[in-house]
Amino acid sequence: MGYLKFDKTLLINLEESLRREILRTNRSGAYHSTTIVDCNTRKYHGLLVIPVPQLDNDNHVLLSSLDETVIQHEAEFNLGVHQYPNYHFSPNGHKYVRQFEFDSIPRTIYRVGGVILSKEKVFTQFENRILIKYTLLDAHSPTVLRFKPFLAFRNVNTLTRENSVANRNYTEIENGIKTCMYAGYPDLHMQFSKPVKFVYQPDWYHDIEYSKEMERGFPFKEDLYVPGYFETEIKKGESVYFSGGDTFITPSLIAEEYEKESQTRTPRTSFYNCLKNSAQQFYYRPTENDAYLLAGYPWFKVRARDLFISMPGCTLSIDDPVRFEKIMTTATPAIRNFINENKLDAVIQEIDLPDILLWAIWAMQQYAKNQGIKKGEEQYGSLIMEIISYIRENKHPYLKLEDNGLLYAKGKEKAITWINSTENGVPIVPRSGYIVEFNALWYNALKFAAELALLKGLDDENRMLEELAAKTGASFVDTFVSGLGYLFDYIDGNYVDWSVRPNMLLAISLDYSPLSRSQKREALNVATRELLTPKGIRSLSPKSEGYHPYYVGTQRERDLAYHQGAAYPWLLGIYLQAYIRIYQYSGVSFVERMLIGLDEEMNTHCIGTLSELFDGNPPFQSRGAISFAMNVSAILDVLKLLESYNLNS
């Protein structure tokens, strides 16, 4: 059996198959996503979901789904699946599915009597276009395929209902039609590789339900508009191609475009290949001159912290330093605009948060490790020095460099760290004062900047940075080492947060740490006992007050649980790097065993990628966004590190 392959037994069991989703993306932020039986369970699902900049900054579902019907001897067999009230599914197309596999492209095999039909889907990289290839593998009688498009034309965050405003007009184009339901939207072009008959039969399908939205406590019912259906004959061995896009395509080129696109896909034949493919899905190029990383799918945008944390793993760890350089070429002016108090970048969100510049230095440090310190200094040395000076001179609105060398940040009224869930705008976990990961990153940044200064022969600069780093390091140990084997999470005046949280792991995993080897080992041991799970590192120890391991319920309930025990794979990446840093070669086998739990995730939730978070207690159910850049990146970093150890063993 292939790495990502599912048989009839699982596919016809909707409790299992509806839990498994697929995701295909392009470079503009558009995507196709649904379940492995093509039944949409989220309002974010759709066959063609694209950005519509003239309307807003969000994606929009144009084509929700395309129901296929096999017709033989006037008997109709509908392959579609939709959920209606009272857990009623109609049609029941899943009962005809015999196999689903996801190697380089998703492929579904249907069997209806003597008819065996293959369906393969490709989302084009540089256009907003879904391409579907239907191949009649076997049939003993004349066969007709009918295609019924379900249209939404709505923002991914909303749902639609039957209304009198929707435009029902359409225009015939070569081998298909184009239509647009509402003003401001682009036309949806639905075309085939061969001539088809379109039958205009407008209708609304009411109360289609999305079970994932129901679970999350959001509105979950909508009406979808069907303008009619397409029909065409198909012969045994013949392939018919469908194109759904926001631009016209010459029908004779559809098959060629499909084959060209399918050849560029990374085969998902291993854990690494799945993560590599997933990393590439986060690449975002709204214009030819810009390059970013999206934080995740289906609802995240470009967030500064996620961007810098994810860049090394999503580029360097898959041997693509050019991609790193392109993203940094876009990010560099955004950083300089911020530190020079110019207009903030319109795409990179939250660049003003206090740890962003520290993570940016960390990302550039990873580039220097990967490409050589000399090249790293040539590319980014001046920017790093600008950032260090900006922080040292106390110009950052949310950071203050104290006389003891530590950074102080105010976070009681505004969420300023990655633990950023809020209630009524107020941080649920108001981390404020001396924050452990901020100061671990600061110490690391000072030491790395001193290394660059020494390389450039800037002796005075090197001496100043080393002296400040020494002061910071001594204060870090005095402030955060608890005496109980772990590090305090944050300290604000006389208030000491005694919670055991994973943020202390950065002080172990970073290249430069103020901690002694024994202090690192003790903190790692506490994390192992209290925070480690097979799917990630808990955001809070079960022994700490407020532990809430299950990310379920209403939005408020989930916000309260978001950072109070949920487990995160990106933190596991930091933990495993810390483990290797302490135990070296003797820790390799443990790290490899720990990755098995995430390898298993390639076949669940959104197959071939890692979701945003997991419950902190068994069975460690995946939750949140279906694909999350920081998680994918961190595990790719670990795989790259393991590769270097195995090569040198």
N, C-alpha and C positions, 0 to 999 in steps of 0.2 A: 504494500500500500504506500502511496506517496506521502510526503510530509504533511500536506494539508489536503486530506481526502476524506470524504464522509459518504457512508453507504445508505442504502434505503432504510435500514432499521432506525437510524438516527433521524434521517430527513423527514420521515412521515410522523415522527413524534414531535409535535409542535412545541411541547415543553422544552425539548432540547434544541430543536432547529431554530426557534425564534430567539433563543439566547445568543445565537452566533451571527455576527454581522460582518459585512465586508465594506471596504472603503477604497475608492479609487479617486485620485486627485489630479489636478494640473497645476501649472506654475502661477496661475492667476488667482488661486484660492477657490476655484470651482471644484465640485466633486460629485461623485455618485456614491450613494450608500444605501444599503438595505440589509435584509437578513439573507441567509444562504438559500432560503426558499422564496425569495423575492416578495415577502410580505412585510410591508413597512410597519415598524412598531414605534417609530419616533416621528415627531413633526419635522425633524431635521432630515429624515430619510427622503430620498428622491432619486429618480433616474438621471435627472439633470438639475443640479443645484448650482447657481452661478451668482457672482456679485453683479449688482446693478447700480453702479456708482451714481447715476443720475437721480436715483431715488434715495439712497442712504449708504451707510458703510457696512451693510450686512449682506449675507447671501439670501437668495430667493429660490424657492422651489418652482420651477416652470413645469417640467414634466415629472409628475409624481411616480407613475408606473406605466407599463405597457403590458396589457394582458394578451397572451397568445391563446388562440383556439385552434386545435387540429380538427379538420372536418374530413370525414370519409363516409361515402354513401349517405350523405345528408345528416349523419350523426355528428354532433358537436361535443368536443372534449376540451373544456376550458382549463388552461394551465395556470391561471392567475390565483392569487390568494389575498383576501382582504378580511380584516376582522370587523365584525359588527357587534352591536350590544348583546349582552348575555353570553359572551365568549362564543359567538356564532361566527363561523368562517364560511365565506362564500365568494367565489367558487372554492373548491377543495383541490386545487391544482397540485398541492404537495403530494397527494396520493399517487401521482404519476411520476414523481421524481425517483430516479433509480440511483443517481450518483451525483455528487458535487465535488469538484476538485479545484484547487487554487494553486497551480504551479506558477507560471508566468502570468496567466490571465485566468479569471474565474470561468469555469466551464460546468454547465449543468446538463445531465442526460435525462431525458424524459422517455417513458415507454407507455404508449397507448395502444393496447392490442398488438398488432403487428408493426406499428409505427415506432421507430426509434429516432428521436430528434435531439440534436445537440445545439446548445445555446452558449455562445462565448461573448464576453463583453470587454471592451477597451475604452478607456477615457483618454482622449487625446491630450498631449502634454501642453501644447501651446494654443489650443482653441477650446472654446466652451462647447464640447461636442462628445456625446456618447455614441459609440459604434457597437452594434450587436450583429454577430454572425450566426445565422441559423443554418444548420446542415441536416438534411434528411438522410440519416444513416441507413435506414431500412424502411420499406413500405411495400405492401403487396397489392395496393389499389391506388387509384388516383387520389391525390392528397391536396387539400387547400389549407393555407394558413390564413387566419384572420388576426388582426392586430387592433386592439382597442386602447387608445391613449387616454390616461386619466390626468387632467390638467389642474394645476393649483394656482400658479401665478400669484405667489404670496411670499412675504418675509418668513424666514425659517422660524422666527420667534412667535408667529401668529398662526391662526387657523382660519379657514375660509368657510363661508356658508353660501348656499344658493342665494343669488341676488339678481336684481334687474339691471345692475350696472354692467355686468360682464358682457363683453362683446362676443357675439356668436358668429361673426363673419369669419370667413376664411378665403384664402386665395390659392388656387391651384398653381403649383409649380412643377417642375420636371420630376416625375415619379413621386409626387407627394403633395403636401399642402404646407402653407404657412398661416399662422394665426397669432393673435395677440389679444388677451382677455381684457387688459386694462391699460390706460394711458400711462406713459412713462416706461413701460416695459419694452424690451426688444421683441421682435417677432420670433416665434418658435418655428423652426423649419423641421418638418418631419418628412424624410425622403427614404426611398429604397433604391437598391442597386439595379432593379428591373422595374418595368411598368407595373403599377398596381391599380386596383379599382378602389376609389374612396367613396363610401356611402355616408352621406350626411344624415346623421340621426342624433341630434343634440339631446342630451339628457344629463341630469344631475344624479349622482349616487350619494345618498344621504347617510350620515351617522357612521362613517368609517372611523374606527377607533385606533388609537395608538397606545398600546399597553404600557410602554415605558413612561409616557407622560402621565398616565393614570397613576403609576407607582410613585412618581415624583410630586404628585399633588397638583398638577397643572391641568388646564383644560385639555381634553384628549379626543374630542369628536370633531369631525369636519365633513363637509360636502365637497365632492370633486366633480368637475365638469368633464363629460365625455362628448366630443363633437361628432363622433361617428366611428367608423372603423374602416380599416384597409383590408383588402383581400388579394391573394395571389396564389396561383398554383405553384407547386414545388415537386420536383421529380427526385427519385432516389439518387443519392450522390450529389445533388445540387446544393449550393449554398446561396442564401439570400441575405443581403446585408441591409440593416436599418441604420440611419443617421438621424440623431436628434440634436440640434444645435441652434445657436442664436445667429448663425449666418448660413447662407446658401452654399451647398457643395454640388459640384457637377457629379451626377449619379455614377457616371462611368469611372470616377476616381474613388468611390467609397471603398471598394474592395482593396484597391491599392493602398489607400490610407490606412485601412485596418491592418493589413499585413505589415506595413512599414512601422506602425506604432507597436504592434505585438512583438516585433523583433527587438525592441529597445528595452523590454522589461527584464528586471532581475529575477531569475527563477527562485521561487520560495522553496528551496529544497533543503534548507537547514535553518537552525535558529539564527545564525549570523545573517544569512541572506534575507530572512524575513525582516530583521531589524534594519538592515541596510536599505531595503526597499521602503520600509516605513520612514526612515530618516529622510529619504529623498522626497517623500510626500509632503514634508513640511516646507520645502523650498517655495518661496513666494516672490514673484516678480511682477508687481503691478504695472511696471514700465520696463523698457529695455535697459534703462540705466540704473535701476535699483534692484537690490537683492536682500531678502529678509528670510527669517524662519518664523513660521506661525507657531504659536504655543501648543496648538493641538486642534483636533477635530471632534465634534462638528461646530463648536461655538466660539472657540478662542481666536483672538486676533494676534497681532505682534506685540508681545509684552517684553519690556526691556530685560527684566531679570531672567525670564525664560530664554530669551534670545541668547544672552551671553553664557548662561549655564549650558545651553544645548549646543552651541556652535562647535566646540571641539569634537564632541562625540558624533554629531551629524555630518561632520566634514572630515576632520583629521583622522578620526578612527576608522573611516571607510576609505582612506587614502585619497582624499579630495581636498588638498590644501588650497587649490585655486578657488573653490567655492567659499572657503573661509575668508580668503582675501577679498572676494567680491562682496561678501556680506559686511566685512569690516570697512570696505570702501564706502558703503552706504551708511554704516553706523558712525564712522569717525566724524563727519560733519554734524551729525545729530548730537554727539557728545560735546563737541566744541561749541555748538550753538547753546547748549545748556550751560556749560561752565562760563561762557561769555555773556550770559543773560540775554541771548537772542531768542527769536521765536522757536518754540519747541517743534521737533519733528512731528509731522501730521500722522505718521504711520506707527512709529515706535511709541507705545504707550508706557507711561509711568517711569520715564527716564529720570525723573527728579527724585525718586525714592533714594534713601541714603546709602543703601548697599550696592546700587547699580554700578557705580564707577569702580567699586572694589571687585565686583564680578567681571567687569570689562577687563581690568588688569589681569585677573586670573585667566580669562580666556586667551589674552595675548601671550601670557606666560606658557600656556599649553602649546601655542603655535611655535614659540621659541624652542620648547622641548622637542617638538616634532620636526621642525625644519632647521634647527641649529640656532644657538644663541646669537650668533653674528647676524644672521638674516632676520631673526626676531627683533633685534635692536634696530637694524636698518629700517624695517617696516614700521615699527610701532614705538621705538624708544622715546621719541619726542612727545608723543601723545601720552605715554605713561608718566613722563616727568611733569607734563602739564597737569595731569590729574592729581599727582602727589602734591604738587604745589598748591593747587586749588583747595585741597582738603587741609593741608598744613596751615594755610592762611585763613582758615575758618570762613570760607566763602559759601560753603554749602548751606542751604537754608534749613536742613534737617540734621546736620551733623555739627558737633563741636569737638575740636581736639583739646583735651584737657591737659593740664600741666604734667600729669603723670604718664602722658603718652597714649592714653586710651581715648577712643571715640565715644562720645555721649550722644544719644539720639532720643528725641521726645516722641513717644508712641502711645501715649494714653488716650489722645483724642483722635488720632489718625493711624490706621494700620500701615506700618512702614516696613514690616518684614514679610517673608514668604508666608508666615502664619497670619493671614490677612482677612479671615472671615469677620464679618461685622453683624451687629444687630442694631437697627435704627441708626446706622452710620457710625456706631461706636465699636471699636475692636472688641471681639469676644475674649481674646487673649491680649491684653494691652501691654505688650512687651516694650519696655521703655528703660532708658538709662544706659548702663553699660551692657551691651548685648553681645553674647559670646561669639556668634559667628561673624558679626561685624568686625570685632577686634582680632579674631583669628585671621580674617582676610586682610585686615590692615597690617598686621605684623608681616604676613606673607608678602604683601605688596611692597612694603618698605625694604625687605630683604632682597626681593627680586629687583627693585629699582636700584638698590646699592650695587647689585651684581652688574647691571647694565652700565652704571656710572663707572665702575672699575674697568669694564671692557672698553669704554670710550676714553679712558685715561683721565677722568674727571675726579681727581683724588679728593678735593675738598668736598665735592658733592657726595662722593662715596662715604667719606668720614662722617659727614652730617647725617646721612641716612642710616648708617650703622649705629651711630649714637642714639638716634631716635628709636630705632628698632630695639636696641638693648633696653632702653627705658620702657618701651611698650611691652616687651616680653616679660620683664620683671614685674610690672604692674599687672599684666595678664595673669601670671601665676598667683600673685598675692590676692587678686580679686576673685578669680573664677574657680580655683582649686578648692573643693569643698571640704576635703579631709575625710570624705565618705567614699572616695573612689571615683567620683564623677565630677563634672564641672557644673557650676551654677548656670542656669539658662540666661538670666539677666539680673542685674542689681541696680536699683534706683534709690540713691540716698541710703536710708537705713533699711529699705525693703530688699529682701533677698528672696528670689524665687527658687524654691527647693525642688521643683518638679524635675523629674528625669525626662529630658527631651533629647532628640537626636542632633541638635545643632552643635553640640560639643564635638561631634565626629569630625567636623572640619579642622579642628585644631590638631587632629591626629593625621588626617589624610593629606593636608596641604604639604607642599614641598618644604616650606619653612614653618616650623612650629616652635613656640616658646616652651613647650612641655618637655620634660625629661622622658626617657624611654619607659621608666616605671610608671610615671603618671599617665602616659598614653595607654599602656597596657591595662592599668586599673580602669580607666574610663571605658576602654573597649570591652572589658569584661562585664562591666555594668550594662552596657548597651546590648551585649550578647544575651545576658540573662533576662533583661526586662523589655527590650525593644525589638529584638530580632524575630521575624516571622518568615515563612517560606516565600512570601510574596513581596516583602518589603520591610522597611523599618517603621515601627510605630511612631507616630508623632507625639505620643505621651505614654509613659509607663502605666501599666495596669495598677501599680502600687501608688500612683499619684492621684491626688484629688481631682475629680472631674472626668475621669477616664470614661470614654464613650466609644466603644469599638465599632458600632454598626452605623454605617452611613446610609440611613433609610429614613423614610417618612416625608413630611412636608418640607418645603424649602427652609423654614426656620429650624426644624429639627435637624436637617442635614447641615445647615450652617453651624449649629451648635456642636455637631460631631466632627466637622471637617478636619480640625487639627487637634482633636482631643482623643486620639487613639487610632485613627485610620492609618493604614500602612502605605508607604510610598516607595516604589522601586528606585526612584532616583536617589533616595537616601540610602537604599541598599547598595547602590553603586559606590557611594561615598564610604559606607561601612566596609565594603569588600576591599576597596583600595587602601583603607586604613589597616585592614587586617593583613594584607600583603606587605604593607610598609613595615609592619612590626615583625611578622613571622617569615617574610621572604619566601624561599622555596618550600619550606615546610608547610606553608599556608595554602599552596596552590590547590591541593586536592580538596580542601574544605571549600574554597571559593568555587571550584567546579561543581561540587555537590550542591551548593546553595543556588546555583543558576538553574538547576533542574526544575525548581518550582516555577520559574518564569518561562522556561522552555515549554512547559505544559500549557502555559497561557496562550501560546500561538494557535491553539485549537479551540479556544473559548472566547467569549465576548466578541471583540472585533478581531477576527482571525488574522494572524500574521503581524500583530503589533501589540503594544502594551497600553492598557487603559490608565486613567488618571490616578486611581487609588484603589485600595482594597480594604475590606473590613479588617480590623485589628485582631479579631478572634476567629476561630474556625467556623465555617469552612473557608474563610478568607475570600469572600465573594468579590469579584471585580465590580467597581463602581465608577461613576463620573463620566468624563469625556471618554470616547471610545479609543482615541489614540492621542498620546501625550508626549511631546517632544523631549522634555527633561528626562522622562523615564527611559525612552528609547536611547537617548544620547548617553546616559550614565551607564547603561548596561553594555553598550558598544565600547565605551571607554574601558570597562572591565575586561571585555573580550580581547581588546587590543593589548592590555597589560598582560593578560594570560599568555597571549601569543609571544610576547617578548620573553617571558620566563621559559616557555616551552622551547623556544628556539635556542635559548642559551643553556638549557639543561643537558 
